[in-house]
Amino acid sequence: MSRRCLIVRAAGLEEFPDRSVSERYEFLHALYREVLYRRQLPGQRAELHLRIGRRLEELFATRPNEGATELAYHFEYGGDRMQAARYRQLAVGTLSSVSAA
């Protein structure tokens, strides 16, 4: 079904601060994403969030403020509250400096 674009579709390319490029995909409906997400065991979901968070840290190593919100999200749901707090603070600082400008 995914090959025929019934569940996910290509959503372009994304370039990261480290200059690497990745294809992006999106679910055709949020319900598909939610069902697949909830079918995973909680420990599997947490591990996946941690793996994503760690990889994003590598991709945003030179400009972590650009990925701070997403990093905070993945570390929070991965159970690493210290890293989540760090990136939340960075995200708030980034928003504050943009608002002041």
CORZIMO-V427392 format. One record per residue. SS is DSSP state (~ for helix, > for strand, _ for the rest). NEAR is the number of other ideal C-beta (glycine too) atoms within 8 Angstrom. Layout:
# CORZIMO-V427392
ss = <SS & SS>
near = <NEAR & NEAR>
This chain:
# CORZIMO-V427392
ss = <_ & _ & _ & _ & _ & _ & _ & > & > & > & > & > & > & > & > & _ & _ & _ & _ & _ & > & > & > & > & > & > & > & _ & _ & ~ & ~ & ~ & ~ & ~ & ~ & ~ & ~ & ~ & _ & _ & _ & ~ & ~ & ~ & ~ & ~ & ~ & ~ & ~ & ~ & ~ & ~ & ~ & ~ & ~ & ~ & ~ & ~ & ~ & _ & _ & _ & _ & ~ & ~ & ~ & ~ & ~ & ~ & ~ & ~ & ~ & ~ & ~ & ~ & ~ & ~ & ~ & _ & _ & ~ & ~ & ~ & ~ & ~ & ~ & ~ & ~ & ~ & ~ & ~ & ~ & ~ & ~ & ~ & ~ & ~ & ~ & ~ & ~ & _>
near = <5 & 7 & 4 & 5 & 8 & 6 & 8 & 9 & 7 & 6 & 6 & 6 & 7 & 8 & 6 & 10 & 10 & 9 & 6 & 7 & 7 & 7 & 7 & 9 & 8 & 7 & 9 & 9 & 6 & 6 & 6 & 11 & 9 & 8 & 8 & 8 & 8 & 6 & 5 & 9 & 5 & 6 & 6 & 8 & 11 & 11 & 9 & 10 & 14 & 13 & 8 & 10 & 14 & 8 & 8 & 12 & 10 & 8 & 11 & 14 & 9 & 5 & 8 & 11 & 9 & 7 & 12 & 13 & 8 & 8 & 15 & 15 & 9 & 13 & 15 & 10 & 9 & 13 & 7 & 10 & 8 & 6 & 10 & 12 & 9 & 9 & 14 & 10 & 8 & 12 & 12 & 8 & 9 & 10 & 8 & 8 & 8 & 7 & 6 & 5 & 4>
